[in-house]
Amino acid sequence: MINKKPYVLIGNALSVMVAANKLAKEGAEVVVINGRTNWGGHFSTATFNHVSYDAGMVLHEFTSYNAQTQEEDLKTYNPMIRNDAGRFCKTIHQYINNYQETHEIDALKMYVEGKCYEDMLIANKLSTLKYLPFANSIKEELLSLLNNPTIGNLHASHKLTYDVFKTSTYQSASLANHGNTFHTKLIEPFCKKLLNVGTDDVLALYHRVPWLPLFYPETLISYLQDIPQELPPTIFSYPTGQCVGDLAHKLSTEIQIDPRICLINEHPSEIKLMDGGEYEIIFNHHKKIIATKLAWSSDLGDLLNVLGRKESIRHYEKCSFALAFLRIPTDMLKLDFTVLSIIDPDIITYRITNQSRCSGIDSALSRIVVEINTDYLANKSGINQYNDLKALVMNELVVIGIIADNACIEIVKFIELKNTLALPNMNNMMSFTDEKSIVLNEAESISLLGSSSGFSSSSFNHQVLQGLKLYNTWAGL
């Protein structure tokens, strides 16, 4: 007899864990299918030699330009709308508070032309503008833009309302709003270091994928004229004495011990839509089950594969990264920072996070994570060997001024993540749109979570919201 289950969730995404645990706590019988070895993907904690790290800069963001001012109906959340998660910041914060005590972090910095400044690319500290060595050029170009406006529909104020941002490049939008100097000195080099492509291969609407801004020109010039318009800083938070990824560990532990959750550690080999709208899920080694309600959180291509539509799977352009997990004696650190973005193109490292500083707990050894795009590394220097990469990271920490010499560095682990991030470009957006259209035509009632929910809508906040929304929907709330 085929085992029939009311609620089945497939994948290792944070959204699956949030929904499964909420449903089980309300007494529902749930099946979670995860054929992978880890839980939470990028948002899981990595532990090496009893030392825990997040996978680079992983922070909580509980504020937004469209911050939640009242109780929002989760059913109105739409992952296909860029930045829609901002309407639910309080909802996300309340959920996280059930698992983690958090605090706001400070000291986000950026490294530009050999000097450290308060960060304005991620944290909006625009008071930095007037201290940059090329501030006068930025000011002249902004005045020229505003006196002879050619911005038109690409003005940053139209980003979420004008369709032109879905088809225009980030390069064109940045030049129109920031001017040439701001763009070429700050935006372009950091984009290339992070994605190994230029801003002409990034869609304007998705400029935040490489953590890059799109400011109003009026706002920028106001800071250079000492009459700053009010632009709230972006505030980030971090768990006190923990990692952000500890949440995924706690949720996965609950899944594995809850008697109302059946865990299947095998990826399905086939999924069939049955008469009546139910789904037959077939495995190579586990007995088949029938799902009344089904959610999927892995890639759309994987779903098309198990639906028997291999010919419909699209190709995505992706980039690769390396993470260096370090420990450095705290008293040897010469620079105080939580997150440091390195803009200079001759330095391969694009970001460094002091996770001990982020956690707010004093420690004799600081946990440092260095992020490098290995495609950019290969193109820039030709380095691809472990020992060469190790030497490069250690040398760049000295060059930047984080440490005096590299003798104090303990490299705990190097991890290379091959083809892990789909570039936010037109080709990939069209591929995603095509795949999703086919999936919805084949199996409209499958709830799509995580990376399959929307193009570039699998951030931490998005995934928490997707899990909560699915719980509300399935529970009839």
Backbone torsions as a table, in degrees:
resi	resn	phi	psi	omega
1	MET	NA	132.6	179.7
2	ILE	-74.5	133.3	-178.0
3	ASN	-76.3	123.5	-177.9
4	LYS	-103.4	127.9	-177.6
5	LYS	-125.8	139.6	-178.0
6	PRO	-74.0	-41.2	-174.6
7	TYR	-125.8	119.5	179.8
8	VAL	-128.4	128.3	179.0
9	LEU	-122.9	133.5	-175.3
10	ILE	-117.7	129.4	175.7
11	GLY	124.0	172.8	-178.5
12	ASN	-108.4	11.3	-173.1
13	ALA	-68.7	155.6	175.9
14	LEU	-56.5	-38.6	-179.3
15	SER	-61.0	-37.8	177.5
16	VAL	-63.1	-45.6	-177.9
17	MET	-65.5	-41.0	178.8
18	VAL	-60.8	-49.6	-177.9
19	ALA	-65.7	-45.1	-177.5
20	ALA	-61.0	-44.9	-179.2
21	ASN	-67.5	-39.8	178.0
22	LYS	-63.7	-44.2	179.7
23	LEU	-63.8	-44.7	-178.3
24	ALA	-64.6	-38.5	-179.9
25	LYS	-66.6	-21.2	175.6
26	GLU	-91.4	6.5	174.5
27	GLY	95.1	5.1	-179.3
28	ALA	-79.1	150.4	172.7
29	GLU	-89.1	124.7	-171.6
30	VAL	-128.6	143.5	171.6
31	VAL	-114.9	128.7	174.4
32	VAL	-115.2	124.6	-179.8
33	ILE	-110.3	114.9	-180.0
34	ASN	-136.0	106.7	-179.5
35	GLY	-87.4	4.1	179.9
36	ARG	-101.2	168.3	-175.7
37	THR	-89.1	-16.5	-177.5
38	ASN	-116.4	166.1	177.8
39	TRP	-121.0	134.5	174.5
40	GLY	93.5	-8.9	177.9
41	GLY	56.6	-126.7	-178.8
42	HIS	-61.5	-23.0	-175.8
43	PHE	-98.1	26.4	175.1
44	SER	-104.3	158.6	178.1
45	THR	-84.6	134.7	174.0
46	ALA	-100.2	128.2	-178.3
47	THR	-121.1	124.1	179.1
48	PHE	-129.7	124.4	180.0
49	ASN	52.2	42.2	177.8
50	HIS	68.3	15.8	176.2
51	VAL	-112.7	127.5	-174.7
52	SER	-103.7	143.1	-180.0
53	TYR	-139.5	153.5	161.5
54	ASP	-85.8	162.3	-176.9
55	ALA	-82.1	69.2	-179.5
56	GLY	88.5	-146.6	-179.9
57	MET	-77.6	96.4	175.8
58	VAL	-122.8	109.3	-174.0
59	LEU	-128.1	156.2	170.5
60	HIS	-84.0	139.7	176.4
61	GLU	-126.9	106.0	-175.3
62	PHE	-106.9	11.2	177.0
63	THR	-130.1	159.2	179.9
64	SER	-160.1	160.2	177.3
65	TYR	-60.2	-30.0	177.9
66	ASN	-111.5	48.5	-172.8
67	ALA	-58.2	149.6	-176.6
68	GLN	-70.2	123.3	179.5
69	THR	-107.9	-13.6	179.3
70	GLN	-148.2	176.8	-179.3
71	GLU	-70.5	114.6	-179.7
72	GLU	-93.2	144.6	177.8
73	ASP	-78.0	115.6	-177.6
74	LEU	-59.3	-25.2	-179.9
75	LYS	-65.1	-18.7	179.9
76	THR	-87.0	-9.4	178.2
77	TYR	-64.0	133.7	-178.7
78	ASN	-132.3	108.8	-178.7
79	PRO	-64.4	-16.4	179.2
80	MET	-78.5	-13.1	178.0
81	ILE	-93.8	119.7	-177.1
82	ARG	-60.6	131.4	177.0
83	ASN	71.0	13.0	-179.6
84	ASP	-64.7	-21.9	179.3
85	ALA	-62.0	-23.2	-178.6
86	GLY	-61.7	-24.1	179.5
87	ARG	-71.6	-9.9	-172.0
88	PHE	-123.2	28.3	-177.5
89	CYS	-57.7	-42.7	-179.4
90	LYS	-66.3	-38.0	177.8
91	THR	-60.9	-43.8	179.5
92	ILE	-65.2	-45.2	-179.4
93	HIS	-59.6	-44.2	179.8
94	GLN	-61.8	-39.5	179.6
95	TYR	-66.4	-45.7	-178.9
96	ILE	-62.3	-35.8	-179.2
97	ASN	-60.4	-21.2	176.9
98	ASN	-69.7	-18.7	-173.9
99	TYR	-122.2	-29.3	-173.1
100	GLN	-139.7	139.9	168.8
101	GLU	-88.0	126.3	-175.9
102	THR	-121.4	163.5	175.8
103	HIS	-145.0	155.2	177.6
104	GLU	-73.2	141.1	178.9
105	ILE	-104.3	157.4	177.7
106	ASP	-125.8	-168.3	172.6
107	ALA	60.8	37.7	167.9
108	LEU	-76.7	129.4	-175.7
109	LYS	-131.2	165.1	173.3
110	MET	-134.6	149.8	-175.9
111	TYR	-111.6	113.7	-175.3
112	VAL	-130.2	122.6	177.6
113	GLU	48.2	48.8	172.2
114	GLY	81.1	11.9	-178.4
115	LYS	-140.9	148.8	179.7
116	CYS	-95.7	139.0	177.6
117	TYR	-133.5	162.8	169.4
118	GLU	-61.8	139.3	-171.7
119	ASP	-75.0	131.9	174.7
120	MET	-117.0	-12.0	-179.6
121	LEU	-75.8	-38.5	179.0
122	ILE	-101.4	-42.4	-170.7
123	ALA	-97.6	-0.4	176.4
124	ASN	64.6	25.9	177.8
125	LYS	-80.1	76.0	-172.7
126	LEU	-73.1	-9.0	173.3
127	SER	-61.9	-19.1	176.7
128	THR	-64.0	-28.6	-172.7
129	LEU	-48.3	-48.6	-172.8
130	LYS	-71.7	-10.1	179.2
131	TYR	-95.7	-7.5	-179.5
132	LEU	-70.7	146.1	-177.2
133	PRO	-64.3	-17.7	-179.8
134	PHE	-112.1	26.3	-176.8
135	ALA	-61.2	-39.2	-177.6
136	ASN	-64.2	-39.6	178.5
137	SER	-64.9	-40.9	177.3
138	ILE	-60.5	-44.5	-178.3
139	LYS	-62.1	-47.2	-179.4
140	GLU	-60.9	-42.4	-178.3
141	GLU	-69.3	-37.5	177.9
142	LEU	-66.3	-41.7	177.3
143	LEU	-61.2	-40.3	178.6
144	SER	-64.6	-41.2	178.3
145	LEU	-60.3	-45.1	-175.0
146	LEU	-76.4	-29.6	177.7
147	ASN	-77.5	-29.5	177.5
148	ASN	-128.3	71.9	-170.7
149	PRO	-63.1	125.3	174.4
150	THR	-124.3	13.3	-173.9
151	ILE	-70.9	-47.6	178.0
152	GLY	58.8	-131.6	-176.3
153	ASN	-68.1	-14.2	-178.5
154	LEU	-87.5	4.8	175.3
155	HIS	-58.4	136.1	-173.6
156	ALA	-56.9	-23.1	-179.7
157	SER	-66.6	-17.0	-177.8
158	HIS	-95.5	4.3	-167.5
159	LYS	-54.8	-41.6	-174.8
160	LEU	-95.6	0.0	-177.0
161	THR	-119.5	-20.9	-177.9
162	TYR	-104.3	129.7	-178.8
163	ASP	-66.0	-16.5	-178.8
164	VAL	-59.8	-26.5	179.9
165	PHE	-72.8	-15.9	177.3
166	LYS	-81.8	-16.6	-176.7
167	THR	-120.0	-20.2	-179.7
168	SER	-81.2	156.3	177.9
169	THR	-81.5	155.6	174.6
170	TYR	-64.3	-31.2	177.7
171	GLN	-58.1	-48.7	-178.1
172	SER	-65.3	-39.2	179.9
173	ALA	-69.4	-40.3	-179.8
174	SER	-66.6	-45.8	178.9
175	LEU	-62.0	-37.9	-178.6
176	ALA	-68.1	-31.4	-175.7
177	ASN	-102.7	-27.6	-173.6
178	HIS	-108.0	-21.8	-173.3
179	GLY	85.7	169.5	-171.8
180	ASN	-69.6	-44.0	-175.3
181	THR	-66.1	-49.7	177.6
182	PHE	-55.1	-43.3	-177.3
183	HIS	-67.4	-50.1	-173.1
184	THR	-76.4	-25.9	-179.2
185	LYS	-86.9	-29.2	-173.5
186	LEU	-118.6	-53.9	-171.1
187	ILE	-71.6	-54.8	-173.6
188	GLU	-61.2	-49.2	-178.0
189	PRO	-63.9	-37.6	-178.7
190	PHE	-70.4	-37.9	177.0
191	CYS	-61.0	-44.6	-179.2
192	LYS	-65.3	-37.6	-179.7
193	LYS	-68.2	-36.2	-176.8
194	LEU	-82.2	-41.9	-174.5
195	LEU	-107.8	-13.3	-174.1
196	ASN	63.1	23.3	170.3
197	VAL	-137.7	161.1	178.7
198	GLY	-82.9	172.4	179.9
199	THR	-67.8	-14.2	176.0
200	ASP	-75.4	-7.6	176.7
201	ASP	-113.1	23.1	176.5
202	VAL	-125.9	131.1	177.2
203	LEU	-71.2	140.2	-175.9
204	ALA	-56.4	-38.7	-176.6
205	LEU	-65.6	-22.2	-173.6
206	TYR	-111.4	32.4	-177.9
207	HIS	-65.3	-21.4	-178.7
208	ARG	-81.3	-8.0	175.3
209	VAL	-59.7	-45.0	172.4
210	PRO	-89.7	24.2	176.7
211	TRP	56.5	45.8	178.8
212	LEU	-120.6	148.4	-170.8
213	PRO	-92.5	171.6	167.7
214	LEU	-142.0	96.0	-175.8
215	PHE	-90.8	154.8	168.6
216	TYR	-69.5	138.6	176.0
217	PRO	-62.5	-33.9	178.6
218	GLU	-61.8	-36.9	179.4
219	THR	-68.7	-44.0	-179.5
220	LEU	-61.8	-47.8	-176.9
221	ILE	-66.1	-30.1	-179.7
222	SER	-63.1	-35.1	178.8
223	TYR	-74.2	-28.8	177.9
224	LEU	-80.3	-16.3	178.3
225	GLN	-102.7	8.4	178.5
226	ASP	59.5	29.2	171.3
227	ILE	-130.2	59.2	-169.5
228	PRO	-60.8	132.2	169.2
229	GLN	-72.6	154.6	-177.5
230	GLU	-75.4	117.1	173.9
231	LEU	-128.4	106.2	-176.8
232	PRO	-59.5	136.3	176.5
233	PRO	-66.4	151.9	173.1
234	THR	-78.5	122.0	-176.2
235	ILE	-103.5	127.7	177.2
236	PHE	-112.6	150.6	179.1
237	SER	-126.5	163.8	-178.3
238	TYR	-148.1	148.1	179.3
239	PRO	-67.1	133.4	-179.7
240	THR	-69.9	117.5	177.9
241	GLY	71.2	12.7	-178.3
242	GLN	-134.0	-171.7	169.5
243	CYS	-112.8	154.9	173.7
244	VAL	-59.0	-39.7	-178.5
245	GLY	-65.7	-11.8	176.7
246	ASP	-62.9	-25.5	176.4
247	LEU	-60.0	-46.0	179.5
248	ALA	-61.6	-37.7	178.5
249	HIS	-63.6	-43.0	-179.7
250	LYS	-65.5	-42.4	-179.9
251	LEU	-66.4	-40.6	-179.6
252	SER	-67.6	-34.9	176.2
253	THR	-63.1	-42.2	178.2
254	GLU	-62.3	-40.2	178.7
255	ILE	-60.7	-42.2	-174.0
256	GLN	-76.3	-19.6	-179.0
257	ILE	-107.8	-11.3	-178.0
258	ASP	-75.6	121.0	-178.0
259	PRO	-66.3	-16.2	179.7
260	ARG	-87.5	-4.6	178.6
261	ILE	-110.7	121.9	175.0
262	CYS	-95.8	121.6	-177.6
263	LEU	-104.2	125.4	176.8
264	ILE	-113.4	115.3	-177.5
265	ASN	-91.6	57.2	179.0
266	GLU	-155.2	133.9	178.4
267	HIS	-74.3	138.3	178.9
268	PRO	-64.1	147.2	177.0
269	SER	-93.5	-20.7	-177.8
270	GLU	-160.8	144.5	173.8
271	ILE	-130.1	128.5	-179.3
272	LYS	-121.7	133.9	173.9
273	LEU	-80.7	126.4	-177.0
274	MET	-101.8	163.9	173.0
275	ASP	-59.4	136.8	-178.9
276	GLY	95.0	-1.8	174.4
277	GLY	87.5	4.1	177.5
278	GLU	-86.0	167.0	-178.0
279	TYR	-122.5	132.0	173.6
280	GLU	-95.3	122.6	-177.2
281	ILE	-110.8	120.8	-172.4
282	ILE	-113.4	139.1	179.9
283	PHE	-122.2	164.1	175.2
284	ASN	-78.0	-32.5	-174.1
285	HIS	-123.1	-24.7	179.6
286	HIS	-95.7	152.1	178.6
287	LYS	-67.8	147.1	-177.1
288	LYS	-66.6	154.2	176.8
289	ILE	-132.2	160.8	175.8
290	ILE	-115.4	128.3	-178.8
291	ALA	-105.5	129.6	172.6
292	THR	-74.7	-44.1	175.4
293	LYS	-127.1	136.9	-173.1
294	LEU	-132.5	133.8	174.8
295	ALA	-123.0	144.8	-176.7
296	TRP	-129.8	132.0	-177.7
297	SER	-122.6	-4.5	178.7
298	SER	-83.1	-174.7	-177.5
299	ASP	-62.6	151.8	177.7
300	LEU	-62.2	-34.7	178.7
301	GLY	-61.5	-39.2	176.7
302	ASP	-64.1	-37.5	178.7
303	LEU	-68.1	-44.2	177.5
304	LEU	-59.8	-35.4	179.3
305	ASN	-62.1	-49.3	-177.6
306	VAL	-75.8	-17.7	174.0
307	LEU	-83.0	-2.6	178.9
308	GLY	83.3	23.0	-179.4
309	ARG	-118.0	51.3	-178.1
310	LYS	-58.6	-32.8	-177.0
311	GLU	-68.1	-14.7	-177.6
312	SER	-93.9	-2.6	-177.3
313	ILE	-72.6	129.2	-176.5
314	ARG	-95.3	160.3	176.7
315	HIS	-94.3	135.5	178.8
316	TYR	-115.8	140.3	173.1
317	GLU	-85.1	122.3	-175.0
318	LYS	-129.0	160.7	175.8
319	CYS	-120.7	163.5	-173.7
320	SER	-117.6	154.2	-177.0
321	PHE	-136.2	160.1	169.8
322	ALA	-126.6	140.6	176.3
323	LEU	-117.6	127.4	174.9
324	ALA	-107.4	117.4	-179.8
325	PHE	-98.1	117.4	-171.6
326	LEU	-121.9	161.2	165.5
327	ARG	-130.3	130.5	-178.2
328	ILE	-132.5	133.0	175.4
329	PRO	-53.1	127.4	-174.7
330	THR	-58.4	-36.9	-178.5
331	ASP	-73.5	-5.6	176.4
332	MET	-93.5	-9.4	-179.4
333	LEU	-76.4	128.5	-178.7
334	LYS	-96.0	-12.3	-175.9
335	LEU	-124.9	131.2	177.8
336	ASP	-93.1	117.1	179.4
337	PHE	-158.2	156.7	168.7
338	THR	-97.8	-53.3	176.6
339	VAL	-130.0	132.4	178.5
340	LEU	-122.6	116.3	174.4
341	SER	-95.2	127.9	-176.5
342	ILE	-104.3	112.1	-175.3
343	ILE	-84.4	-35.0	-173.3
344	ASP	-54.3	124.7	-174.6
345	PRO	-69.0	-22.1	-178.3
346	ASP	-80.0	-12.8	173.5
347	ILE	-96.5	124.1	-172.2
348	ILE	-71.8	-40.3	178.9
349	THR	-58.4	133.4	177.7
350	TYR	-106.1	-18.6	179.2
351	ARG	-157.9	143.9	176.4
352	ILE	-132.5	133.9	179.7
353	THR	-121.4	128.7	173.2
354	ASN	-94.7	94.4	-173.3
355	GLN	-74.5	-23.0	172.8
356	SER	-68.1	-42.8	176.7
357	ARG	-63.8	-39.8	178.3
358	CYS	-62.3	-38.6	-175.2
359	SER	-72.3	-16.8	176.8
360	GLY	78.8	12.3	-178.9
361	ILE	-113.6	126.4	177.8
362	ASP	-66.2	137.6	-179.6
363	SER	-148.0	145.9	179.2
364	ALA	-67.2	-30.1	178.5
365	LEU	-116.9	127.6	179.6
366	SER	-94.0	135.2	177.9
367	ARG	-87.7	115.5	-176.2
368	ILE	-117.7	136.2	175.2
369	VAL	-122.2	127.1	179.7
370	VAL	-107.2	133.5	-178.5
371	GLU	-114.8	132.1	-179.4
372	ILE	-137.2	136.8	169.6
373	ASN	-84.0	114.1	-174.3
374	THR	-71.5	-22.9	174.4
375	ASP	-69.1	-44.1	176.5
376	TYR	-62.7	-41.8	178.3
377	LEU	-57.7	-47.6	-178.2
378	ALA	-65.1	-40.8	-179.3
379	ASN	-69.9	-34.9	-174.5
380	LYS	-82.1	-39.8	-171.6
381	SER	-127.0	-15.6	-176.8
382	GLY	78.1	2.5	-179.3
383	ILE	-75.1	130.3	174.2
384	ASN	-145.5	3.1	178.8
385	GLN	-93.8	146.9	-175.9
386	TYR	-57.5	-48.4	-176.7
387	ASN	-64.2	-37.4	177.2
388	ASP	-67.4	-40.5	179.2
389	LEU	-65.1	-42.2	177.5
390	LYS	-58.9	-45.7	-179.8
391	ALA	-65.4	-38.8	179.5
392	LEU	-62.2	-47.1	-179.6
393	VAL	-60.0	-46.3	-178.4
394	MET	-63.4	-40.7	179.9
395	ASN	-67.5	-40.3	-177.4
396	GLU	-67.8	-31.7	176.0
397	LEU	-63.0	-33.8	176.9
398	VAL	-73.3	-44.6	-179.2
399	VAL	-60.3	-43.0	-179.3
400	ILE	-68.1	-26.4	-179.8
401	GLY	98.5	18.6	178.6
402	ILE	-76.8	-36.6	176.7
403	ILE	-134.9	162.0	-179.6
404	ALA	-81.5	-37.5	176.6
405	ASP	-150.4	162.1	-172.2
406	ASN	-88.3	4.9	-178.7
407	ALA	-66.8	-22.5	-176.2
408	CYS	-87.1	-4.2	-174.3
409	ILE	-82.9	130.9	168.2
410	GLU	-108.3	114.8	176.5
411	ILE	-86.6	106.7	-176.3
412	VAL	-75.5	-42.0	-177.2
413	LYS	-164.2	143.7	168.4
414	PHE	-112.6	133.1	176.0
415	ILE	-131.2	130.6	174.1
416	GLU	-106.0	129.3	-179.6
417	LEU	-107.8	99.5	-175.2
418	LYS	-78.9	132.1	174.0
419	ASN	46.1	57.4	-172.4
420	THR	-102.0	-25.2	-176.0
421	LEU	-121.4	121.3	175.7
422	ALA	-72.6	128.6	-179.2
423	LEU	-63.9	140.9	-179.1
424	PRO	-81.7	60.4	-176.8
425	ASN	-115.4	177.2	-175.2
426	MET	-64.5	-42.7	-179.2
427	ASN	-58.8	-45.6	-178.5
428	ASN	-70.2	-36.7	178.4
429	MET	-64.9	-40.6	179.0
430	MET	-67.5	-37.6	177.7
431	SER	-63.6	-43.8	178.8
432	PHE	-63.1	-44.7	-179.5
433	THR	-60.6	-41.9	178.8
434	ASP	-63.3	-47.9	-178.7
435	GLU	-62.6	-43.3	-178.6
436	LYS	-65.6	-37.9	177.8
437	SER	-60.9	-41.8	179.5
438	ILE	-67.0	-43.1	179.1
439	VAL	-60.6	-46.5	-178.6
440	LEU	-66.0	-31.5	176.5
441	ASN	-71.0	-35.2	-178.1
442	GLU	-81.8	-39.7	-171.8
443	ALA	-148.1	71.2	-171.8
444	GLU	-61.6	-29.9	-173.3
445	SER	-84.3	-4.0	175.5
446	ILE	-71.3	130.1	176.8
447	SER	-82.1	125.5	-175.8
448	LEU	-99.4	126.0	-177.6
449	LEU	-123.8	172.8	172.7
450	GLY	54.9	-134.9	-174.5
451	SER	-67.2	-15.0	179.4
452	SER	-94.9	-2.7	-173.4
453	SER	-76.6	-41.9	-178.0
454	GLY	-166.0	159.5	-178.3
455	PHE	-66.8	118.1	-179.8
456	SER	59.3	43.4	179.1
457	SER	-125.1	42.4	-179.9
458	SER	-118.8	27.6	176.8
459	SER	-67.1	169.7	179.6
460	PHE	-54.8	-52.2	-177.5
461	ASN	-62.0	-41.8	178.5
462	HIS	-59.9	-41.9	-175.1
463	GLN	-70.7	-37.5	175.0
464	VAL	-61.0	-45.1	-179.9
465	LEU	-63.5	-41.2	-179.8
466	GLN	-62.6	-41.0	177.8
467	GLY	-65.0	-43.0	179.3
468	LEU	-67.0	-40.8	179.0
469	LYS	-64.2	-43.1	179.8
470	LEU	-62.5	-42.8	176.5
471	TYR	-57.7	-48.9	179.6
472	ASN	-59.9	-40.6	-178.3
473	THR	-67.6	-49.3	-177.9
474	TRP	-70.6	-30.7	178.9
475	ALA	-82.8	-5.1	178.7
476	GLY	72.9	28.9	-179.0
477	LEU	-86.5	NA	NA
